[in-house]
Amino acid sequence: MGESWNKKDREKKKQKAKMDKADKMKERKENAKKGKSLDEMMAYVDENGNISSTPPDPGKKVEIKLEDIRIGVPENIPLTQEELTRQGKITFFNYEKGFGFIKDQQSHQSIFVHSNNLAGEVKENDKVSFQIEIGQRGPFAVNVKILD
């Protein structure tokens, strides 16, 4: 049999739906747990930046002076000649092709060197001093000189 379309039946269905909804809301309120305490909700950040539930050790607290905090881009201070000059070791050099690589002692980075930038002849494992310039393909060594 199909649904009745008279006004009383529709009104009864609406009332029943309201009662069901009120019963469900009452049941949820009764079964709901109280909120957590403030201590349970507290989260801390440790010295490595990880979120933790335990408070940090007060002995590891570091005081930072307000004057030491810099916001913005730092000033571009030109480097001195000693800071620009690096030392390294020739790891590979091919005279037929005219290029090689130097392993920087400071950064342990492999840096390209062309034969035009050499002050004299070099061979593998020679210790050299050089300066770094940035080219289109990355850093390369210039003013390469053999160290004694």
C-alpha positions, 0 to 999 in steps of 0.5 A: 500500500502507498503512503497516505496523503492526508494532512493528519498523516503528514503531521504525525510523521513530522512529529515522530521525526521531531521526537526521534531527533530529540531522543537522539540529541538527549542520548548524545548529551548523556553519553558525551564525555566531559572536556579534557582538563587544561593539562591534558590539552597542553602541548609543548615544543622541544629544542628540536621543534617537535611537539611533545606532551612533556614540558621542557627541562628548565635547565636547558632554557637559553636566553636570547637578547633582543638585540640579537634578533634580526628581522629582514635581509642581512646586510651584504658584507663583501668578503675579504680576499682570504675568505674568498680563497679556498683550498682543495685537492684535484680529484680529476683532471683531463688535459685532452679535454681541458677540464677537471674537478677540485674537492673543496676542503671546507665544503667537501663540494666538487668544483669544476675547473677549466684549464684556462683558470690554472696557473700551472700544470696540475695532476690528480691529488695536488693540493691547490688554492682557488677562488669560486665564481658562479657561472651558468652551470654552477660554481667553478674555480678560478685563479687555481694555484698549486700549494707547496 
